[in-house]
Amino acid sequence: MGGKSYSFGPFRLLPCEHLLLRGDVAIPLAPKTYDLLVALVSRHGQLLTRDELMHAIWPDSFVEEINLTVNISLLRKSLGEQPDGRQYIATIPKRGYRFDASVIESTEQPIEGAPAAAPPLAAVPNPVATPPPASETASQSRTGLKLLAAAALIFIVAGAAWVLYRRLASPNSTSASHAGAPHAADTGSAQARELYTQGRASLSRRSADGIQQSIEQFGQAVAIDPNYAVAYAGLADAYILAGSYGNSFLAPKTAMPKAREAVERALALDNNSPEAHTSLAYIKLTYDWDWDGAEAEFRRAIELDPKYVNAHHWYSHELMAQGRVQESHRQSEEALDLAPENVIMNEHMAWHHMMAREYDRSIAQAIKTIELDPNFVQAHRVLALDYLYTGQFAKSCAEFQKGVELSHDDPVARAYLARCYALSHRQADSRQILDALVKASVERYISSAEIAAVYAALKDDKSSLEWLDKACDEHASALIYINVDPIYDHLRRDPGFQKAVTCVHLIPLADESTK
């Protein structure tokens, strides 16, 4: 059947088909993110309060307001800016949001071959909660029995999926599974276990929509079983990545307190959880800048489970940030040895070599990672940085551009492309991206550290230092690498730069070669 559609800018929104098209290309959106877009567009030009949107998108669930903030951020990333530079979704301070673009409404037939939109979850009958009355016919009773049998089958499949997942996530697996299998106390709920498994898989994609989906999945898991410690650790990791280097779409001051709340709950339930101690360590490292506290938590996690991959992985980040290159290499190798086919661990090994300025080794490792997953944005980013710092500017900008495309125009990806343009004598192109990022940062969170790095590449030292001060105020996680990031080499003797270094509780290095 047909239905109402909406056109705005280069987009068409077809709620009956559950599609958002840019031209003829479908834009993937998580279900709740899509529902939010429909709610806003269908009442374009009108203010929708936060309470109205929360009730419309999560009518039968108790969820925190941060879920709305996250989904608004994801929509802005997917839509980009209007031709005049304005966001499609305007924030009305302290009240809500408004879809702030010209919209044409029309009625049309569904696109031929497009899948029918799935009914909302609330509309699916629950055979357990609403058993048929005695007056139902025998045929309807048989239908009820079939539904019960289907539910039992789902339970069995979920359990089988969990067993398979545990095998894939084991250190001896040759599959490209996510980093870190669960080790804390299990749950008696197959549904919560399945949601946890899905959350880890979503998180391993390292994309904005994957992280948002993982927040929802872990949140549902702990709502079903409030004593499921490892799911709280997963929720903490999701918020950490939502507000940290390379993935940030939430301000650290929004994301990290949520991460801390989740990890404290996990530790209250299971103080011997290596996942939770690793999560706490990373919060201490990237947000608190508590280097000793972070290292103690990483060591505790590894003591609890020497085979927990993510503990070695994230610990190596701290060691590299401190200039302890050989120790970082040992932890990176340990993580890769435990998960040799894991895409994230392979990319991390390339990152380690790049930060250690072993560019030939990094290039080979990055290429290997891209062969494992051609769509993994971070691997293209590391390869692009290798090319950039070895003077291969055309290759570098091409890889950064690929990252922009794969991430659907993510601001962090665009900031890296601007760095490449700046260092390859395309300053006008760099400035164009930079000006757009600065303008967009008024409406949405864009890390000040990323903007500071572009200014540094442009050799606009005054502006770079100003944005580093802002990054310090917002506790941008990228600042932990300030002593080892090559983009800042020319600034190391500047008193203003050394002030930024001390902001993250590091000792300034006057010269990179002193590491």
Buried (B, 14 or more C-beta within 10 A) or exposed (E): EEEEBBBBBEBBBBBBBBBBBBEEEBBEBBBBBBBBBBBBBBBBEEEBEBEBBBEBBBEEBEBEEBBBBBBBBBBBBBBBBBEEEBBBBBBEEEEBBBBBBEBEEEEEEBBEEBEEBEEEEEEEEEBEEEEBEEEEEEEEEEBBEEBEEEEEEEEEEBEEBBEEBBEBBBBEBEEBBBBBBBBBEBBEBBBBBBBBBBBBBBBBBBBBBBBBBBBBBBBBBBBBBEBBBBBBBBBBBBBBBBBBBBBBBBBBEBBBBBBBBBBBBBBEBBEBBBBBBBBBBBBBBBBBBBBEBBBBBBBBBBEBBEBBBBBBBBBBBBBBBBBBBEBBBBBBBBBBEBBBBBBBBBBBBBBBBBBBBBBEBBBBBBEBBBEBBEBBBBBBBBBBBBBBBBEBBEBBBBBBBBBBEBBBBBBBBBBBBBBBBBBBEBBEBBBEBBEBBBBBBEBBBBBBBBBBBBBBBBEBBEBBBBBBBBBBEBBBBBBBBBBBBBBBEEBBEBEBBBBBBEBBEBEBBEEBEEE
